[in-house]
Amino acid sequence: MATVHVLVLALALAALVLLPCAVALIICAEGPIKRIRRRLHRRRERRTLQRLDRTLGTHAVQIETLDVQQQPTIQQIAADLRRLDRQRLGVATQSRVWYAAVQLAYDDRLRLASRCLGVDEHLAQLDGVDLEIERVRVEGELEAAGLTLRRQDH
């Protein structure tokens, strides 16, 4: 019976000594925990941006730097427009950065298609609602010229 009392007394003393240490550890660990969370968040953002670069890097084209030999075919441009249109309605809605990047790539491809088909466009000069209206107008002109921008699933 005496050993049980000694054991209980030892556990009580250990709890009495270790409890303040545990509280201090929890309070002091708040800073490192925040740093770890911040680091993980930055790493996640960096991976997202790298994925965006990989996705758009192969398709982003500066219109001014294209010459006749490098210019993609109208079929490639149409396929890019359909893919980017799907992304504008899907993946791009999850992030402002993705949405802006996809919109820029989509507008670049609209300008390329307009140049190939002789459609007048003013996408580079506009912004906001005017840009949205011009985008819809150019899409309509391109479709009237025979370019299929959206696939209809039957």
VOBA-1610 file (N, C-alpha, C; in pm, whole numbers, padded with zeros to 5 digits, always signed):
BEGIN
Met+00082-00118+00000Met+00000+00000+00000Met+00087+00125+00000Ala+00202+00115+00068Ala+00292+00230+00077Ala+00351+00262-00059Thr+00376+00159-00140Thr+00431+00183-00274Thr+00331+00255-00363Val+00202+00225-00343Val+00097+00293-00421Val+00094+00440-00384His+00103+00471-00252His+00103+00610-00208His+00225+00684-00262Val+00339+00618-00260Val+00462+00680-00311Val+00449+00707-00460Leu+00392+00614-00533Leu+00373+00628-00678Leu+00276+00742-00708Val+00165+00752-00637Val+00066+00859-00656Val+00129+00993-00623Leu+00204+00998-00513Leu+00270+01122-00473Leu+00374+01165-00578Ala+00448+01071-00633Ala+00547+01102-00736Ala+00480+01155-00863Leu+00368+01094-00902Leu+00294+01140-01020Leu+00235+01279-00997Ala+00186+01305-00878Ala+00130+01437-00847Ala+00238+01543-00852Leu+00354+01514-00797Leu+00466+01610-00801Leu+00513+01633-00945Ala+00518+01526-01024Ala+00560+01539-01163Ala+00460+01626-01240Ala+00331+01606-01217Ala+00229+01687-01283Ala+00240+01832-01240Leu+00266+01853-01112Leu+00278+01989-01059Leu+00398+02062-01121Val+00506+01991-01145Val+00626+02051-01204Val+00611+02064-01356Leu+00555+01963-01420Leu+00550+01961-01566Leu+00435+02044-01625Leu+00329+02067-01552Leu+00215+02143-01605Leu+00254+02285-01645Pro+00323+02361-01561Pro+00366+02495-01605Pro+00462+02490-01725Cys+00546+02387-01730Cys+00636+02372-01844Cys+00557+02347-01973Ala+00455+02265-01963Ala+00372+02236-02080Ala+00299+02361-02127Val+00245+02440-02033Val+00177+02565-02069Val+00275+02662-02135Ala+00394+02676-02079Ala+00495+02765-02137Ala+00536+02718-02276Leu+00547+02589-02295Leu+00582+02534-02426Leu+00474+02566-02530Ile+00350+02554-02491Ile+00239+02583-02582Ile+00239+02731-02619Ile+00260+02818-02521Ile+00260+02962-02547Ile+00379+03000-02635Cys+00494+02948-02607Cys+00614+02983-02684Cys+00616+02918-02823Ala+00544+02811-02842Ala+00544+02741-02970Ala+00454+02810-03073Glu+00379+02912-03034Glu+00288+02979-03126Glu+00365+03044-03241Gly+00478+03109-03213Gly+00559+03174-03316Gly+00612+03075-03419Pro+00678+02968-03377Pro+00727+02870-03475Pro+00614+02805-03556Ile+00501+02782-03491Ile+00388+02722-03564Ile+00341+02817-03674Lys+00334+02947-03644Lys+00294+03045-03746Lys+00395+03048-03861Arg+00524+03043-03828Arg+00626+03043-03932Arg+00615+02920-04021Ile+00588+02804-03961Ile+00572+02681-04038Ile+00452+02692-04130Arg+00341+02743-04078Arg+00221+02760-04161Arg+00247+02856-04276Arg+00317+02968-04246Arg+00348+03066-04350Arg+00436+03002-04459Arg+00535+02924-04417Arg+00622+02857-04511Arg+00545+02759-04599Leu+00456+02682-04538Leu+00375+02587-04615Leu+00284+02660-04714His+00226+02772-04671His+00139+02851-04759His+00218+02905-04877Arg+00339+02958-04851Arg+00423+03009-04960Arg+00461+02898-05056Arg+00493+02780-05001Arg+00529+02667-05086Arg+00412+02626-05173Arg+00291+02625-05118Arg+00171+02590-05194Arg+00147+02693-05305Glu+00165+02822-05274Glu+00148+02926-05376Glu+00252+02911-05486Arg+00377+02883-05447Arg+00483+02867-05545Arg+00454+02750-05639Arg+00405+02638-05582Arg+00370+02522-05665Arg+00256+02556-05760Thr+00157+02631-05712Thr+00045+02671-05798Thr+00094+02759-05912Leu+00180+02855-05882Leu+00232+02942-05987Leu+00320+02865-06086Gln+00398+02768-06038Gln+00479+02688-06128Gln+00390+02604-06219Arg+00282+02550-06162Arg+00187+02472-06244Arg+00123+02562-06349Leu+00089+02685-06310Leu+00031+02781-06403Leu+00132+02814-06513Asp+00257+02836-06476Asp+00361+02864-06575Asp+00375+02748-06674Arg+00376+02625-06621Arg+00387+02508-06710Arg+00268+02500-06803Thr+00148+02525-06749Thr+00027+02513-06830Thr+00022+02620-06937Leu+00048+02744-06899Leu+00035+02854-06993Leu+00163+02882-07070Gly+00276+02837-07017Gly+00403+02867-07081Gly+00414+02812-07221Thr+00357+02696-07246Thr+00366+02637-07380Thr+00265+02698-07476His+00165+02768-07422His+00060+02821-07509His+00061+02973-07519Ala+00124+03041-07427Ala+00126+03187-07431Ala+00215+03234-07546Val+00162+03322-07627Val+00234+03370-07744Val+00224+03521-07747Gln+00336+03587-07765Gln+00335+03731-07785Gln+00308+03755-07932Ile+00199+03823-07962Ile+00158+03843-08100Ile+00263+03922-08177Glu+00323+04022-08113Glu+00419+04107-08181Glu+00543+04031-08225Thr+00581+03925-08154Thr+00704+03853-08185Thr+00684+03741-08287Leu+00562+03716-08326Leu+00539+03608-08422Leu+00577+03653-08562Asp+00644+03569-08633Asp+00660+03595-08775Asp+00586+03486-08850Val+00588+03492-08980Val+00505+03403-09061Val+00540+03256-09036Gln+00668+03222-09017Gln+00706+03083-08999Gln+00661+03027-08864Gln+00654+03112-08761Gln+00620+03064-08628Gln+00470+03064-08601Gln+00393+03131-08683Gln+00251+03147-08655Gln+00179+03011-08657Pro+00102+02983-08552Pro+00028+02856-08549Pro-00083+02856-08654Thr-00127+02739-08690Thr-00236+02729-08787Thr-00367+02771-08723Ile-00465+02802-08803Ile-00595+02844-08751Ile-00661+02731-08673Gln-00632+02605-08710Gln-00686+02491-08636Gln-00626+02486-08495Gln-00497+02513-08483Gln-00434+02516-08352Gln-00488+02630-08267Ile-00507+02745-08330Ile-00562+02860-08259Ile-00703+02829-08210Ala-00785+02768-08296Ala-00922+02733-08257Ala-00923+02633-08143Ala-00834+02535-08148Ala-00826+02436-08040Ala-00783+02503-07910Asp-00688+02596-07917Asp-00645+02670-07798Asp-00760+02754-07742Leu-00836+02819-07830Leu-00950+02900-07785Leu-01055+02815-07714Arg-01083+02695-07769Arg-01181+02607-07704Arg-01130+02561-07567Arg-01001+02524-07560Arg-00942+02481-07433Arg-00943+02594-07330Leu-00901+02712-07372Leu-00898+02826-07280Leu-01038+02867-07237Asp-01136+02854-07326Asp-01274+02886-07289Asp-01323+02790-07181Arg-01290+02661-07195Arg-01329+02564-07091Arg-01260+02598-06959Gln-01134+02638-06965Gln-01062+02672-06843Gln-01118+02799-06779Arg-01164+02894-06860Arg-01222+03017-06804Arg-01344+02984-06721Leu-01419+02883-06760Leu-01540+02846-06688Leu-01515+02742-06579Gly-01399+02678-06580Gly-01371+02571-06484Gly-01263+02608-06386Val-01141+02569-06418Val-01027+02584-06327Val-01003+02730-06289Ala-01019+02820-06384Ala-00984+02960-06360Ala-01075+03027-06259Thr-01192+02972-06233Thr-01282+03034-06136Thr-01235+03013-05992Gln-01136+02927-05972Gln-01089+02897-05837Gln-00986+02997-05786Ser-00928+03077-05876Ser-00822+03168-05835Ser-00823+03292-05924Arg-00802+03408-05865Arg-00795+03532-05943Arg-00675+03531-06036Val-00565+03476-05988Val-00443+03472-06069Val-00466+03384-06192Trp-00522+03266-06172Trp-00552+03176-06283Trp-00647+03244-06380Tyr-00752+03307-06327Tyr-00851+03370-06414Tyr-00788+03478-06500Ala-00706+03564-06439Ala-00641+03671-06515Ala-00547+03614-06621Ala-00471+03512-06587Ala-00378+03451-06682Ala-00452+03385-06798Val-00559+03313-06767Val-00635+03247-06872Val-00703+03350-06962Gln-00754+03458-06902Gln-00817+03564-06982Gln-00715+03628-07078Leu-00594+03654-07028Leu-00490+03712-07114Leu-00456+03618-07230Ala-00439+03491-07199Ala-00408+03393-07304Ala-00523+03382-07403Tyr-00646+03385-07353Tyr-00764+03377-07440Tyr-00770+03498-07533Asp-00744+03617-07478Asp-00745+03739-07560Asp-00634+03736-07665Asp-00516+03684-07627Asp-00407+03672-07725Asp-00449+03583-07842Arg-00512+03470-07810Arg-00556+03379-07915Arg-00670+03440-07998Leu-00757+03517-07934Leu-00861+03587-08011Leu-00798+03685-08110Arg-00694+03756-08067Arg-00626+03849-08158Arg-00559+03776-08273Leu-00496+03661-08242Leu-00434+03581-08349Leu-00538+03533-08449Ala-00648+03480-08398Ala-00754+03431-08487Ala-00812+03546-08569Ser-00828+03662-08509Ser-00880+03778-08581Ser-00785+03818-08692Arg-00656+03816-08662Arg-00558+03851-08766Arg-00562+03750-08880Cys-00573+03621-08847Cys-00576+03517-08952Cys-00700+03527-09040Leu-00813+03561-08980Leu-00939+03564-09055Leu-00979+03704-09100Gly-00896+03803-09073Gly-00924+03939-09120Gly-01038+04006-09044Val-01056+03973-08917Val-01161+04034-08835Val-01100+04150-08757Asp-01168+04264-08760Asp-01122+04381-08687Asp-01146+04361-08537Glu-01044+04391-08454Glu-01058+04377-08309Glu-00982+04488-08238His-01027+04520-08116His-00965+04625-08034His-00946+04576-07891Leu-00911+04451-07874Leu-00900+04391-07740Leu-00786+04452-07659Ala-00677+04489-07723Ala-00561+04539-07648Ala-00585+04680-07592Gln-00674+04756-07654Gln-00695+04895-07611Gln-00801+04909-07502Leu-00878+04806-07474Leu-00993+04818-07384Leu-00969+04747-07252Asp-01053+04780-07153Asp-01051+04708-07026Asp-01191+04714-06964Gly-01209+04636-06860Gly-01336+04634-06787Gly-01451+04581-06871Val-01566+04647-06859Val-01687+04603-06929Val-01670+04619-07080Asp-01600+04725-07122Asp-01577+04744-07265Asp-01501+04627-07326Leu-01403+04575-07252Leu-01326+04460-07299Leu-01416+04337-07310Glu-01504+04317-07211Glu-01597+04203-07216Glu-01687+04213-07340Ile-01738+04332-07365Ile-01827+04352-07481Ile-01751+04327-07610Glu-01629+04379-07619Glu-01548+04359-07739Glu-01514+04212-07758Arg-01488+04141-07648Arg-01458+03998-07654Arg-01576+03921-07713Val-01697+03953-07667Val-01817+03886-07718Val-01838+03919-07865Arg-01814+04047-07903Arg-01830+04088-08043Arg-01731+04014-08132Val-01605+04006-08088Val-01503+03938-08169Val-01534+03789-08180Glu-01580+03727-08070Glu-01619+03586-08077Glu-01729+03565-08180Gly-01828+03655-08181Gly-01936+03644-08279Gly-01886+03660-08421Glu-01797+03755-08444Glu-01740+03776-08578Glu-01660+03653-08624Leu-01582+03597-08531Leu-01503+03479-08567Leu-01592+03359-08598Glu-01698+03342-08520Glu-01791+03232-08548Glu-01862+03255-08681Ala-01895+03381-08711Ala-01957+03412-08840Ala-01860+03385-08956Ala-01731+03396-08928Ala-01629+03369-09030Ala-01602+03219-09044Gly-01665+03136-08959Gly-01653+02991-08973Gly-01569+02923-08867Leu-01522+02997-08767Leu-01441+02938-08660Leu-01532+02885-08550Thr-01513+02759-08510Thr-01594+02701-08402Thr-01521+02724-08270Leu-01579+02809-08185Leu-01515+02842-08056Leu-01561+02749-07944Arg-01681+02700-07954Arg-01736+02613-07848Arg-01796+02489-07914Arg-01761+02376-07857Arg-01819+02251-07906Arg-01956+02230-07843Gln-02053+02196-07923Gln-02186+02163-07871Gln-02192+02013-07851Asp-02213+01972-07724Asp-02227+01829-07694Asp-02373+01791-07713His-02395+01690-07796His-02533+01646-07824His-02568+01528-07739
//
